[in-house]
Structure formats: structure tokens, C-alpha cells
Amino acid sequence: MQLRGLIVSLSVCALLLTACSGAPPERGTTIVPAPSAALHGDPNSPAIGTGGGTLPSPSPDGQAAVPSKDGTAARAYAENAEGKLVIRPTGPVTEEKLGAPSCLGQENDHQWKGSFEAVWQPKVGTEQPVALYEDGFDGDGIIQPDTEPVRMAAVSLGSADLYAFTPQYTDCHALLTYFYVLEGGKAYSVPLVFGEEQTKPLMARLPIGGMETKDGELLLAEGYGAGQDKIDVYHFRYNAASRQLERTATDSHDAARFLEQAKGTAK
């Protein structure tokens, strides 16, 4: 009995040590926290970042989602003459079809859930970590109409070429969008600075109208939620020294009128 008690005590200690340990991220990697619900512009929506995780989620037919056949294959990329930036899983992910139309997409759209990372793959030399997305892009993962890797949208701001990645291609309220810059044979994540002590790793932008550049600035409209009277459009200028998008101005618009104009432009 004493021997059995000793074995149990040792087992509990081993479990506690295992649960509390964890490998730190690679040096130089940006760890991107889960975004705030306020980014979506809908105070009644559930808090962003509360879903996700690496456990299989129920599929539309009630069965657990199956591991992705693609393993760690890249799901998005941007490239130049010096190399390629890729978004890929950090480990096993699940893959399934949405199964029914919703704000997140159509019935046959593909969804990958798990933890992801941005990695720079130079044509010469070893790959380098850029950013880590442990929450799986707010728990909804990556949702796209097909299984082909997505080419990131290029955004030219003066002499800088930025790239935008939107994990979920559609939404009813806001599209989470991340920015990167490729320069000097490396890749960097580009945060957005809204003001003092207000730096965010992403922009939850209006799903309608896309991204606009004007006079060397990037114009992004905030996401929209039911009951919202105003929509703010933020002007950002790229700071090459700090590799940040810095807000220079904010335009406030009547929500109903702005949405009507945006829908007309998108047609």
C-alpha cells in the first residue's frame, strides 16, 4: 500500500510538471494575441478570441473534424525576388467544409482550425519566424472557397510594398486583416498604431469596399455592427524606420450612407 501511494504521488507530480511546462517561442517571433471584440464594431457580438483551440470541433453532421491531409502546407503566401512569406500551421490542424451558409462563408467553403505561424523562406539561407498566431486567427482559423494557397494582396505605399492577409475571406461585420512587409531579404509583421499606447496587430475592417490607397496612405474603414450609427475610416501612413502603419487622420461617416456607397462601389 505504501508503494502504491508513492507511485500515485510521483504520477501526480509528473502530470503537474508536464502541464506547467511549455517551450518558449523562437526568438524574434511576434506572438499575436487574440483581437478584442471592440474591433468588430458590434458590442452585442461574442468576445473575439473565445473560440478555437487545437481540439477537433464538431462538423455539420455531428462528427469530429478530421486532421488536414495537407499537414503543414502553406495556406497563404507573398513573395518577391529574395524569398517567400508563408502562413502555415504550426502543427496538426483540422479541415472541414462549413456545411451550411453563414456569415463566415458558403456551404462548400473549406475551414482549417489550429495554431498558425508566418515564416520567411529566403531563396538563400534558412527560414526565419515572423509571427505566431496561437489563437488560430480568433478561433475561426482560415476559411477560403477552395484549398489553393491564397496569394496575399499587395499594398503599395510610397516606396514600400506591404502585403495583406485576410484569414476568413468574408464576414457580415468585419474582416480580420494582418499586414507584412518584405524588405532587405527579410519579412516583418506590421502593426497598426492608432495612437499612444494603442497599437494593434491587425485591423478589423469593413467587409465591403476593400482597401483604398490615396496620396501614399492606406484607408481602412472599421467593421460594422447592428445599431452602429457611425463608421470611422482610418488613414495610415507607413513608417519605414519602425515598420508600422501609423494613423494620421480619422474620417467619421454616417453608417447607412457609407454602407450604401460602399456597396455601390463594390458592384
MIPA-250450 format. One record per residue (C-alpha): residue in three letters; z, x, y negated. Coordinates in steps of 0.02 Angstrom, whole numbers. Example, Ala and Ser with C-alpha at 12.3 -4.5 7.8 and 13.67 -1.06 7.14 Angstrom:
2
<node><code>ALA</code><c3>390</c3><c1>615</c1><c2>225</c2></node>
<node><code>SER</code><c3>357</c3><c1>684</c1><c2>53</c2></node>
***
This chain:
267
<node><code>MET</code><c3>0</c3><c1>0</c1><c2>0</c2></node>
<node><code>GLN</code><c3>40</c3><c1>143</c1><c2>-119</c2></node>
<node><code>LEU</code><c3>-127</c3><c1>225</c1><c2>-80</c2></node>
<node><code>ARG</code><c3>-221</c3><c1>61</c1><c2>-112</c2></node>
<node><code>GLY</code><c3>-131</c3><c1>38</c1><c2>-279</c2></node>
<node><code>LEU</code><c3>-178</c3><c1>215</c1><c2>-328</c2></node>
<node><code>ILE</code><c3>-362</c3><c1>183</c1><c2>-285</c2></node>
<node><code>VAL</code><c3>-364</c3><c1>23</c1><c2>-389</c2></node>
<node><code>SER</code><c3>-285</c3><c1>111</c1><c2>-538</c2></node>
<node><code>LEU</code><c3>-413</c3><c1>251</c1><c2>-529</c2></node>
<node><code>SER</code><c3>-556</c3><c1>125</c1><c2>-517</c2></node>
<node><code>VAL</code><c3>-496</c3><c1>31</c1><c2>-672</c2></node>
<node><code>CYS</code><c3>-484</c3><c1>193</c1><c2>-770</c2></node>
<node><code>ALA</code><c3>-660</c3><c1>242</c1><c2>-717</c2></node>
<node><code>LEU</code><c3>-728</c3><c1>74</c1><c2>-773</c2></node>
<node><code>LEU</code><c3>-642</c3><c1>87</c1><c2>-941</c2></node>
<node><code>LEU</code><c3>-712</c3><c1>261</c1><c2>-969</c2></node>
<node><code>THR</code><c3>-887</c3><c1>202</c1><c2>-922</c2></node>
<node><code>ALA</code><c3>-879</c3><c1>52</c1><c2>-1039</c2></node>
<node><code>CYS</code><c3>-818</c3><c1>153</c1><c2>-1186</c2></node>
<node><code>SER</code><c3>-940</c3><c1>296</c1><c2>-1168</c2></node>
<node><code>GLY</code><c3>-1117</c3><c1>296</c1><c2>-1234</c2></node>
<node><code>ALA</code><c3>-1248</c3><c1>425</c1><c2>-1276</c2></node>
<node><code>PRO</code><c3>-1273</c3><c1>450</c1><c2>-1463</c2></node>
<node><code>PRO</code><c3>-1447</c3><c1>425</c1><c2>-1536</c2></node>
<node><code>GLU</code><c3>-1558</c3><c1>576</c1><c2>-1556</c2></node>
<node><code>ARG</code><c3>-1532</c3><c1>672</c1><c2>-1716</c2></node>
<node><code>GLY</code><c3>-1649</c3><c1>618</c1><c2>-1855</c2></node>
<node><code>THR</code><c3>-1672</c3><c1>443</c1><c2>-1787</c2></node>
<node><code>THR</code><c3>-1646</c3><c1>297</c1><c2>-1905</c2></node>
<node><code>ILE</code><c3>-1540</c3><c1>161</c1><c2>-1824</c2></node>
<node><code>VAL</code><c3>-1595</c3><c1>-5</c1><c2>-1895</c2></node>
<node><code>PRO</code><c3>-1457</c3><c1>-137</c1><c2>-1899</c2></node>
<node><code>ALA</code><c3>-1488</c3><c1>-321</c1><c2>-1869</c2></node>
<node><code>PRO</code><c3>-1550</c3><c1>-409</c1><c2>-2027</c2></node>
<node><code>SER</code><c3>-1446</c3><c1>-536</c1><c2>-2121</c2></node>
<node><code>ALA</code><c3>-1478</c3><c1>-724</c1><c2>-2114</c2></node>
<node><code>ALA</code><c3>-1496</c3><c1>-722</c1><c2>-2303</c2></node>
<node><code>LEU</code><c3>-1660</c3><c1>-628</c1><c2>-2281</c2></node>
<node><code>HIS</code><c3>-1740</c3><c1>-782</c1><c2>-2209</c2></node>
<node><code>GLY</code><c3>-1705</c3><c1>-888</c1><c2>-2361</c2></node>
<node><code>ASP</code><c3>-1637</c3><c1>-1030</c1><c2>-2253</c2></node>
<node><code>PRO</code><c3>-1447</c3><c1>-1050</c1><c2>-2268</c2></node>
<node><code>ASN</code><c3>-1448</c3><c1>-1177</c1><c2>-2126</c2></node>
<node><code>SER</code><c3>-1533</c3><c1>-1062</c1><c2>-2001</c2></node>
<node><code>PRO</code><c3>-1427</c3><c1>-972</c1><c2>-1870</c2></node>
<node><code>ALA</code><c3>-1372</c3><c1>-796</c1><c2>-1914</c2></node>
<node><code>ILE</code><c3>-1504</c3><c1>-666</c1><c2>-1880</c2></node>
<node><code>GLY</code><c3>-1458</c3><c1>-536</c1><c2>-1753</c2></node>
<node><code>THR</code><c3>-1350</c3><c1>-652</c1><c2>-1646</c2></node>
<node><code>GLY</code><c3>-1478</c3><c1>-664</c1><c2>-1506</c2></node>
<node><code>GLY</code><c3>-1564</c3><c1>-538</c1><c2>-1396</c2></node>
<node><code>GLY</code><c3>-1489</c3><c1>-402</c1><c2>-1290</c2></node>
<node><code>THR</code><c3>-1563</c3><c1>-324</c1><c2>-1134</c2></node>
<node><code>LEU</code><c3>-1512</c3><c1>-459</c1><c2>-1011</c2></node>
<node><code>PRO</code><c3>-1655</c3><c1>-568</c1><c2>-946</c2></node>
<node><code>SER</code><c3>-1672</c3><c1>-730</c1><c2>-1042</c2></node>
<node><code>PRO</code><c3>-1714</c3><c1>-899</c1><c2>-964</c2></node>
<node><code>SER</code><c3>-1901</c3><c1>-933</c1><c2>-958</c2></node>
<node><code>PRO</code><c3>-1976</c3><c1>-1106</c1><c2>-993</c2></node>
<node><code>ASP</code><c3>-1971</c3><c1>-1151</c1><c2>-808</c2></node>
<node><code>GLY</code><c3>-1787</c3><c1>-1106</c1><c2>-794</c2></node>
<node><code>GLN</code><c3>-1817</c3><c1>-940</c1><c2>-704</c2></node>
<node><code>ALA</code><c3>-1759</c3><c1>-772</c1><c2>-772</c2></node>
<node><code>ALA</code><c3>-1891</c3><c1>-673</c1><c2>-866</c2></node>
<node><code>VAL</code><c3>-1966</c3><c1>-534</c1><c2>-761</c2></node>
<node><code>PRO</code><c3>-1970</c3><c1>-349</c1><c2>-809</c2></node>
<node><code>SER</code><c3>-2125</c3><c1>-299</c1><c2>-905</c2></node>
<node><code>LYS</code><c3>-2262</c3><c1>-223</c1><c2>-798</c2></node>
<node><code>ASP</code><c3>-2308</c3><c1>-109</c1><c2>-943</c2></node>
<node><code>GLY</code><c3>-2140</c3><c1>-18</c1><c2>-938</c2></node>
<node><code>THR</code><c3>-2127</c3><c1>90</c1><c2>-1092</c2></node>
<node><code>ALA</code><c3>-2306</c3><c1>63</c1><c2>-1151</c2></node>
<node><code>ALA</code><c3>-2333</c3><c1>61</c1><c2>-1339</c2></node>
<node><code>ARG</code><c3>-2333</c3><c1>-113</c1><c2>-1415</c2></node>
<node><code>ALA</code><c3>-2392</c3><c1>-60</c1><c2>-1589</c2></node>
<node><code>TYR</code><c3>-2463</c3><c1>95</c1><c2>-1671</c2></node>
<node><code>ALA</code><c3>-2528</c3><c1>180</c1><c2>-1828</c2></node>
<node><code>GLU</code><c3>-2622</c3><c1>343</c1><c2>-1829</c2></node>
<node><code>ASN</code><c3>-2704</c3><c1>475</c1><c2>-1938</c2></node>
<node><code>ALA</code><c3>-2787</c3><c1>644</c1><c2>-1910</c2></node>
<node><code>GLU</code><c3>-2619</c3><c1>725</c1><c2>-1869</c2></node>
<node><code>GLY</code><c3>-2549</c3><c1>606</c1><c2>-1740</c2></node>
<node><code>LYS</code><c3>-2492</c3><c1>431</c1><c2>-1696</c2></node>
<node><code>LEU</code><c3>-2340</c3><c1>325</c1><c2>-1733</c2></node>
<node><code>VAL</code><c3>-2297</c3><c1>207</c1><c2>-1590</c2></node>
<node><code>ILE</code><c3>-2174</c3><c1>65</c1><c2>-1564</c2></node>
<node><code>ARG</code><c3>-2117</c3><c1>59</c1><c2>-1384</c2></node>
<node><code>PRO</code><c3>-1969</c3><c1>3</c1><c2>-1276</c2></node>
<node><code>THR</code><c3>-1826</c3><c1>124</c1><c2>-1253</c2></node>
<node><code>GLY</code><c3>-1803</c3><c1>63</c1><c2>-1075</c2></node>
<node><code>PRO</code><c3>-1837</c3><c1>-89</c1><c2>-966</c2></node>
<node><code>VAL</code><c3>-1893</c3><c1>-244</c1><c2>-1060</c2></node>
<node><code>THR</code><c3>-1933</c3><c1>-420</c1><c2>-1003</c2></node>
<node><code>GLU</code><c3>-2101</c3><c1>-502</c1><c2>-1031</c2></node>
<node><code>GLU</code><c3>-2144</c3><c1>-685</c1><c2>-1027</c2></node>
<node><code>LYS</code><c3>-2251</c3><c1>-817</c1><c2>-1111</c2></node>
<node><code>LEU</code><c3>-2169</c3><c1>-932</c1><c2>-1239</c2></node>
<node><code>GLY</code><c3>-2212</c3><c1>-1081</c1><c2>-1132</c2></node>
<node><code>ALA</code><c3>-2218</c3><c1>-1208</c1><c2>-1275</c2></node>
<node><code>PRO</code><c3>-2274</c3><c1>-1209</c1><c2>-1457</c2></node>
<node><code>SER</code><c3>-2138</c3><c1>-1169</c1><c2>-1585</c2></node>
<node><code>CYS</code><c3>-2109</c3><c1>-1078</c1><c2>-1748</c2></node>
<node><code>LEU</code><c3>-2124</c3><c1>-916</c1><c2>-1651</c2></node>
<node><code>GLY</code><c3>-2300</c3><c1>-949</c1><c2>-1585</c2></node>
<node><code>GLN</code><c3>-2407</c3><c1>-1040</c1><c2>-1460</c2></node>
<node><code>GLU</code><c3>-2382</c3><c1>-1085</c1><c2>-1278</c2></node>
<node><code>ASN</code><c3>-2476</c3><c1>-935</c1><c2>-1205</c2></node>
<node><code>ASP</code><c3>-2413</c3><c1>-803</c1><c2>-1328</c2></node>
<node><code>HIS</code><c3>-2326</c3><c1>-653</c1><c2>-1250</c2></node>
<node><code>GLN</code><c3>-2147</c3><c1>-603</c1><c2>-1288</c2></node>
<node><code>TRP</code><c3>-2062</c3><c1>-438</c1><c2>-1247</c2></node>
<node><code>LYS</code><c3>-1872</c3><c1>-425</c1><c2>-1260</c2></node>
<node><code>GLY</code><c3>-1762</c3><c1>-271</c1><c2>-1255</c2></node>
<node><code>SER</code><c3>-1724</c3><c1>-119</c1><c2>-1361</c2></node>
<node><code>PHE</code><c3>-1866</c3><c1>-30</c1><c2>-1452</c2></node>
<node><code>GLU</code><c3>-1899</c3><c1>131</c1><c2>-1546</c2></node>
<node><code>ALA</code><c3>-2026</c3><c1>205</c1><c2>-1666</c2></node>
<node><code>VAL</code><c3>-2087</c3><c1>377</c1><c2>-1611</c2></node>
<node><code>TRP</code><c3>-2206</c3><c1>502</c1><c2>-1692</c2></node>
<node><code>GLN</code><c3>-2328</c3><c1>583</c1><c2>-1571</c2></node>
<node><code>PRO</code><c3>-2412</c3><c1>731</c1><c2>-1656</c2></node>
<node><code>LYS</code><c3>-2576</c3><c1>797</c1><c2>-1589</c2></node>
<node><code>VAL</code><c3>-2493</c3><c1>968</c1><c2>-1582</c2></node>
<node><code>GLY</code><c3>-2310</c3><c1>985</c1><c2>-1533</c2></node>
<node><code>THR</code><c3>-2177</c3><c1>871</c1><c2>-1459</c2></node>
<node><code>GLU</code><c3>-2144</c3><c1>691</c1><c2>-1506</c2></node>
<node><code>GLN</code><c3>-2009</c3><c1>651</c1><c2>-1633</c2></node>
<node><code>PRO</code><c3>-1894</c3><c1>498</c1><c2>-1650</c2></node>
<node><code>VAL</code><c3>-1918</c3><c1>395</c1><c2>-1809</c2></node>
<node><code>ALA</code><c3>-1812</c3><c1>237</c1><c2>-1792</c2></node>
<node><code>LEU</code><c3>-1711</c3><c1>143</c1><c2>-1662</c2></node>
<node><code>TYR</code><c3>-1709</c3><c1>-48</c1><c2>-1652</c2></node>
<node><code>GLU</code><c3>-1567</c3><c1>-84</c1><c2>-1533</c2></node>
<node><code>ASP</code><c3>-1562</c3><c1>-270</c1><c2>-1575</c2></node>
<node><code>GLY</code><c3>-1742</c3><c1>-291</c1><c2>-1518</c2></node>
<node><code>PHE</code><c3>-1805</c3><c1>-347</c1><c2>-1689</c2></node>
<node><code>ASP</code><c3>-1672</c3><c1>-480</c1><c2>-1716</c2></node>
<node><code>GLY</code><c3>-1664</c3><c1>-525</c1><c2>-1533</c2></node>
<node><code>ASP</code><c3>-1833</c3><c1>-612</c1><c2>-1530</c2></node>
<node><code>GLY</code><c3>-1918</c3><c1>-450</c1><c2>-1480</c2></node>
<node><code>ILE</code><c3>-2106</c3><c1>-431</c1><c2>-1502</c2></node>
<node><code>ILE</code><c3>-2216</c3><c1>-586</c1><c2>-1496</c2></node>
<node><code>GLN</code><c3>-2405</c3><c1>-572</c1><c2>-1502</c2></node>
<node><code>PRO</code><c3>-2553</c3><c1>-679</c1><c2>-1446</c2></node>
<node><code>ASP</code><c3>-2609</c3><c1>-551</c1><c2>-1314</c2></node>
<node><code>THR</code><c3>-2550</c3><c1>-394</c1><c2>-1226</c2></node>
<node><code>GLU</code><c3>-2652</c3><c1>-268</c1><c2>-1326</c2></node>
<node><code>PRO</code><c3>-2553</c3><c1>-145</c1><c2>-1435</c2></node>
<node><code>VAL</code><c3>-2554</c3><c1>-201</c1><c2>-1617</c2></node>
<node><code>ARG</code><c3>-2629</c3><c1>-88</c1><c2>-1750</c2></node>
<node><code>MET</code><c3>-2511</c3><c1>-87</c1><c2>-1898</c2></node>
<node><code>ALA</code><c3>-2577</c3><c1>-150</c1><c2>-2064</c2></node>
<node><code>ALA</code><c3>-2619</c3><c1>-9</c1><c2>-2186</c2></node>
<node><code>VAL</code><c3>-2549</c3><c1>-23</c1><c2>-2363</c2></node>
<node><code>SER</code><c3>-2617</c3><c1>99</c1><c2>-2492</c2></node>
<node><code>LEU</code><c3>-2503</c3><c1>130</c1><c2>-2641</c2></node>
<node><code>GLY</code><c3>-2575</c3><c1>264</c1><c2>-2754</c2></node>
<node><code>SER</code><c3>-2590</c3><c1>423</c1><c2>-2652</c2></node>
<node><code>ALA</code><c3>-2475</c3><c1>359</c1><c2>-2514</c2></node>
<node><code>ASP</code><c3>-2534</c3><c1>269</c1><c2>-2358</c2></node>
<node><code>LEU</code><c3>-2399</c3><c1>157</c1><c2>-2288</c2></node>
<node><code>TYR</code><c3>-2406</c3><c1>54</c1><c2>-2129</c2></node>
<node><code>ALA</code><c3>-2325</c3><c1>-115</c1><c2>-2099</c2></node>
<node><code>PHE</code><c3>-2267</c3><c1>-181</c1><c2>-1931</c2></node>
<node><code>THR</code><c3>-2225</c3><c1>-364</c1><c2>-1903</c2></node>
<node><code>PRO</code><c3>-2148</c3><c1>-387</c1><c2>-1728</c2></node>
<node><code>GLN</code><c3>-2170</c3><c1>-576</c1><c2>-1724</c2></node>
<node><code>TYR</code><c3>-2343</c3><c1>-619</c1><c2>-1789</c2></node>
<node><code>THR</code><c3>-2297</c3><c1>-793</c1><c2>-1850</c2></node>
<node><code>ASP</code><c3>-2145</c3><c1>-894</c1><c2>-1904</c2></node>
<node><code>CYS</code><c3>-2103</c3><c1>-1053</c1><c2>-2000</c2></node>
<node><code>HIS</code><c3>-1990</c3><c1>-968</c1><c2>-2127</c2></node>
<node><code>ALA</code><c3>-2007</c3><c1>-778</c1><c2>-2137</c2></node>
<node><code>LEU</code><c3>-2093</c3><c1>-631</c1><c2>-2055</c2></node>
<node><code>LEU</code><c3>-1984</c3><c1>-479</c1><c2>-2025</c2></node>
<node><code>THR</code><c3>-2087</c3><c1>-330</c1><c2>-2082</c2></node>
<node><code>TYR</code><c3>-2048</c3><c1>-144</c1><c2>-2067</c2></node>
<node><code>PHE</code><c3>-2135</c3><c1>-4</c1><c2>-2163</c2></node>
<node><code>TYR</code><c3>-2178</c3><c1>175</c1><c2>-2120</c2></node>
<node><code>VAL</code><c3>-2267</c3><c1>322</c1><c2>-2200</c2></node>
<node><code>LEU</code><c3>-2366</c3><c1>459</c1><c2>-2112</c2></node>
<node><code>GLU</code><c3>-2369</c3><c1>622</c1><c2>-2208</c2></node>
<node><code>GLY</code><c3>-2356</c3><c1>809</c1><c2>-2183</c2></node>
<node><code>GLY</code><c3>-2383</c3><c1>795</c1><c2>-1996</c2></node>
<node><code>LYS</code><c3>-2233</c3><c1>678</c1><c2>-1976</c2></node>
<node><code>ALA</code><c3>-2187</c3><c1>493</c1><c2>-1983</c2></node>
<node><code>TYR</code><c3>-2043</c3><c1>412</c1><c2>-2077</c2></node>
<node><code>SER</code><c3>-1970</c3><c1>237</c1><c2>-2088</c2></node>
<node><code>VAL</code><c3>-1975</c3><c1>172</c1><c2>-2267</c2></node>
<node><code>PRO</code><c3>-1827</c3><c1>65</c1><c2>-2326</c2></node>
<node><code>LEU</code><c3>-1837</c3><c1>-58</c1><c2>-2470</c2></node>
<node><code>VAL</code><c3>-1721</c3><c1>-33</c1><c2>-2619</c2></node>
<node><code>PHE</code><c3>-1682</c3><c1>-195</c1><c2>-2710</c2></node>
<node><code>GLY</code><c3>-1551</c3><c1>-119</c1><c2>-2825</c2></node>
<node><code>GLU</code><c3>-1394</c3><c1>-13</c1><c2>-2824</c2></node>
<node><code>GLU</code><c3>-1314</c3><c1>-21</c1><c2>-2652</c2></node>
<node><code>GLN</code><c3>-1446</c3><c1>-148</c1><c2>-2598</c2></node>
<node><code>THR</code><c3>-1558</c3><c1>-54</c1><c2>-2477</c2></node>
<node><code>LYS</code><c3>-1633</c3><c1>-146</c1><c2>-2329</c2></node>
<node><code>PRO</code><c3>-1729</c3><c1>-79</c1><c2>-2179</c2></node>
<node><code>LEU</code><c3>-1853</c3><c1>-223</c1><c2>-2183</c2></node>
<node><code>MET</code><c3>-1922</c3><c1>-368</c1><c2>-2285</c2></node>
<node><code>ALA</code><c3>-1915</c3><c1>-549</c1><c2>-2226</c2></node>
<node><code>ARG</code><c3>-2073</c3><c1>-604</c1><c2>-2313</c2></node>
<node><code>LEU</code><c3>-2162</c3><c1>-770</c1><c2>-2332</c2></node>
<node><code>PRO</code><c3>-2274</c3><c1>-804</c1><c2>-2180</c2></node>
<node><code>ILE</code><c3>-2411</c3><c1>-871</c1><c2>-2294</c2></node>
<node><code>GLY</code><c3>-2519</c3><c1>-765</c1><c2>-2407</c2></node>
<node><code>GLY</code><c3>-2494</c3><c1>-593</c1><c2>-2331</c2></node>
<node><code>MET</code><c3>-2456</c3><c1>-435</c1><c2>-2430</c2></node>
<node><code>GLU</code><c3>-2533</c3><c1>-400</c1><c2>-2600</c2></node>
<node><code>THR</code><c3>-2556</c3><c1>-235</c1><c2>-2691</c2></node>
<node><code>LYS</code><c3>-2582</c3><c1>-228</c1><c2>-2878</c2></node>
<node><code>ASP</code><c3>-2579</c3><c1>-84</c1><c2>-3002</c2></node>
<node><code>GLY</code><c3>-2503</c3><c1>33</c1><c2>-2874</c2></node>
<node><code>GLU</code><c3>-2367</c3><c1>-89</c1><c2>-2824</c2></node>
<node><code>LEU</code><c3>-2333</c3><c1>-192</c1><c2>-2668</c2></node>
<node><code>LEU</code><c3>-2296</c3><c1>-376</c1><c2>-2700</c2></node>
<node><code>LEU</code><c3>-2194</c3><c1>-467</c1><c2>-2567</c2></node>
<node><code>ALA</code><c3>-2139</c3><c1>-649</c1><c2>-2575</c2></node>
<node><code>GLU</code><c3>-1972</c3><c1>-689</c1><c2>-2496</c2></node>
<node><code>GLY</code><c3>-1958</c3><c1>-807</c1><c2>-2347</c2></node>
<node><code>TYR</code><c3>-1938</c3><c1>-994</c1><c2>-2373</c2></node>
<node><code>GLY</code><c3>-1815</c3><c1>-1119</c1><c2>-2302</c2></node>
<node><code>ALA</code><c3>-1795</c3><c1>-1307</c1><c2>-2317</c2></node>
<node><code>GLY</code><c3>-1717</c3><c1>-1359</c1><c2>-2481</c2></node>
<node><code>GLN</code><c3>-1760</c3><c1>-1197</c1><c2>-2569</c2></node>
<node><code>ASP</code><c3>-1816</c3><c1>-1231</c1><c2>-2749</c2></node>
<node><code>LYS</code><c3>-1874</c3><c1>-1057</c1><c2>-2798</c2></node>
<node><code>ILE</code><c3>-1970</c3><c1>-917</c1><c2>-2714</c2></node>
<node><code>ASP</code><c3>-1949</c3><c1>-740</c1><c2>-2779</c2></node>
<node><code>VAL</code><c3>-2092</c3><c1>-615</c1><c2>-2774</c2></node>
<node><code>TYR</code><c3>-2031</c3><c1>-435</c1><c2>-2773</c2></node>
<node><code>HIS</code><c3>-2131</c3><c1>-291</c1><c2>-2846</c2></node>
<node><code>PHE</code><c3>-2107</c3><c1>-124</c1><c2>-2758</c2></node>
<node><code>ARG</code><c3>-2168</c3><c1>50</c1><c2>-2803</c2></node>
<node><code>TYR</code><c3>-2167</c3><c1>190</c1><c2>-2676</c2></node>
<node><code>ASN</code><c3>-2057</c3><c1>339</c1><c2>-2719</c2></node>
<node><code>ALA</code><c3>-2135</c3><c1>487</c1><c2>-2629</c2></node>
<node><code>ALA</code><c3>-1985</c3><c1>600</c1><c2>-2659</c2></node>
<node><code>SER</code><c3>-1859</c3><c1>485</c1><c2>-2574</c2></node>
<node><code>ARG</code><c3>-1986</c3><c1>396</c1><c2>-2461</c2></node>
<node><code>GLN</code><c3>-1926</c3><c1>225</c1><c2>-2517</c2></node>
<node><code>LEU</code><c3>-2003</c3><c1>66</c1><c2>-2585</c2></node>
<node><code>GLU</code><c3>-1908</c3><c1>32</c1><c2>-2746</c2></node>
<node><code>ARG</code><c3>-1904</c3><c1>-137</c1><c2>-2832</c2></node>
<node><code>THR</code><c3>-1972</c3><c1>-132</c1><c2>-3008</c2></node>
<node><code>ALA</code><c3>-1977</c3><c1>-318</c1><c2>-3051</c2></node>
<node><code>THR</code><c3>-1948</c3><c1>-493</c1><c2>-2982</c2></node>
<node><code>ASP</code><c3>-2050</c3><c1>-648</c1><c2>-3021</c2></node>
<node><code>SER</code><c3>-1972</c3><c1>-818</c1><c2>-2987</c2></node>
<node><code>HIS</code><c3>-2087</c3><c1>-964</c1><c2>-2945</c2></node>
<node><code>ASP</code><c3>-2068</c3><c1>-1150</c1><c2>-2912</c2></node>
<node><code>ALA</code><c3>-2065</c3><c1>-1159</c1><c2>-2722</c2></node>
<node><code>ALA</code><c3>-2177</c3><c1>-1311</c1><c2>-2696</c2></node>
<node><code>ARG</code><c3>-2310</c3><c1>-1250</c1><c2>-2817</c2></node>
<node><code>PHE</code><c3>-2306</c3><c1>-1073</c1><c2>-2749</c2></node>
<node><code>LEU</code><c3>-2323</c3><c1>-1131</c1><c2>-2568</c2></node>
<node><code>GLU</code><c3>-2471</c3><c1>-1241</c1><c2>-2613</c2></node>
<node><code>GLN</code><c3>-2559</c3><c1>-1096</c1><c2>-2699</c2></node>
<node><code>ALA</code><c3>-2519</c3><c1>-978</c1><c2>-2555</c2></node>
<node><code>LYS</code><c3>-2591</c3><c1>-1099</c1><c2>-2427</c2></node>
<node><code>GLY</code><c3>-2750</c3><c1>-1116</c1><c2>-2532</c2></node>
<node><code>THR</code><c3>-2769</c3><c1>-927</c1><c2>-2540</c2></node>
<node><code>ALA</code><c3>-2742</c3><c1>-908</c1><c2>-2353</c2></node>
<node><code>LYS</code><c3>-2885</c3><c1>-1026</c1><c2>-2309</c2></node>
***
